[in-house]
Amino acid sequence: MDQDTFREQAHRAIEQIISYHSKLKTNELSVLPAVQPDYLRSLIPVSPPEKGQNPSEIQDDVESKIIPGLTHWQHPHFMAFFPANFSFPGLLGDMYSTAFTCAAFNWLCSPAVTELETIVMDWVAEMIGLDEAFRSTHSDGTTGTGGGVIQGSASEAVLTVMVAARERYLNSLVPEGADEDERWEIRGAAYGKLCVVISSEAHSCTEKAAMVLGIRVVKVAVDPDTLAISPLALKEKVKELKAKGWHPFFTTNTYGTTSTCAVDPFEEIEEALAEFPEVWKHVDAAYAGSFLVLPEFKPDAQKWKGYDSFDFNMHKALLVPFDCSCLFIRERKWLINALSLTPSYLRNPASESGRVIDYRDWQLPLGRRFRSLKIWFVVRTYGVEGLQRHMRRTLECGEYFSSLVRDRPDLFVVTVQERFGLTVIRVKPEEGGDVALGDRLTKEVARRVNEERNFFVTAAVSKGREIIRVVSGSENATKESMKVLFEDLVAKVGEVRKEITA
Ligand SMILES: Cc1ncc(COP(=O)(O)O)c(C=O)c1O
């Protein structure tokens, strides 16, 4: 494609993108698509084109074949899962990132890619109130021993730190002076007895990381009221496992669990695990971490001062488009010790001087994108104040929706304290109906809401009971859309109660 054609097509693409986003705002598109499985197969040829095609034909196909098959995550009626925010400044950052495409696995591969990432990750650490130990450069200008690195997802982040934790643990078992055979024998004997201890409410990403590494996962029940892990139960489990010859070496604790946004008691966990410093403590704040930009939540970040690693997804709530998971580590040497390999073709004077960061040693893949540009564009365009305004709106929409449902105790039960903009509800059966009927009603109401495609909510099970999760985090979210959803739910409860009775 020559530059003139690119200019023309790029202008058209920008216009299409703007038009798409304005249709979302004005509700011209339903949040859920109307297509059936395999819809695309009949619309796109089974074989690739032999000859190049005109890009405007492809753009037409985006309009006619792709957009109809999209679930619109930026739609004001998208209230399912957790958000995956888009923003125009984030898109600008992404455009430059792609325009400069470079694999940037070490400093020399593009010094700007490395250096901007180090700087903006320190900005992010400051913005969310993380302890100085998690920064590459402390606020007084001295070099720290920790730092942040952008990963693709919270799942990738937990797998990465689990590898670092495993190496830290296994190597600690090898006595000084052991030869290579002894080293691998000792490590090998312990490997099969490694285990990760998490709460039953922790996101499956920790379990998946352990699965990838072939490591056992042990779950600890949560407090039935708070749905947070009990520090005492965690400590007892670690003790019990050790007494049986197991090697518990890793725990993930959560700031905002997926089903109910529960928060684990970090300080109490740290105290309870003080006698087990070998256990790596990781904070998963994938969604709720973005709320730390707000002054009332920022002090929470001090609660994991003694943790080894912390991760949250700016690509969930904080307006940086997917993918941008911010992993911070207290001692970067554990990542580097576990992941650094330097074949001859990667050697270079800058890396060998020890004066530069090579982020390939802080992640699993070798190559990496210039993702810090997205953070840079977003944080500079909105400013911390703008990001706070956005997060406050998410909170306010949640509080408003929660107040509406609380005002109808005849129809709904709010099952857990609404937090971080998430409201979790159940439909109440009429007088005399039992919990099983409540389950049927809740499930059916959620099904009908989603079937209509005007709103998208999550139907899930928590504590063995059907629930509906409502969270609204896009930039397009408004109190008005929360009210319309509420009215829709009220109407559906009326319908469903009439049809389904004990
Ligand atoms: C608490 C929590 N942790 C981890 C994840 C997984 O995030 P990712 O898709 O970035 O791996 C989620 C996803 O919603 C989550 O809610």
The ligand as a Gaussian input file, in Angstrom:
#p B3LYP/6-31G(d) Opt

LIG

0 1
 C       -9.804000     -10.784000      39.906000
 C       -9.418000     -11.185000      38.519000
 N       -8.191000     -11.680000      38.303000
 C       -7.791000     -12.050000      37.075000
 C       -8.617000     -11.925000      35.990000
 C       -8.123000     -12.380000      34.637000
 O       -7.708000     -11.306000      33.901000
 P       -6.958000     -11.476000      32.499000
 O       -8.035000     -11.689000      31.491000
 O       -6.230000     -10.187000      32.316000
 O       -6.044000     -12.630000      32.596000
 C       -9.904000     -11.408000      36.150000
 C      -10.805000     -11.252000      34.995000
 O      -11.838000     -10.654000      35.044000
 C      -10.307000     -11.023000      37.444000
 O      -11.540000     -10.562000      37.672000

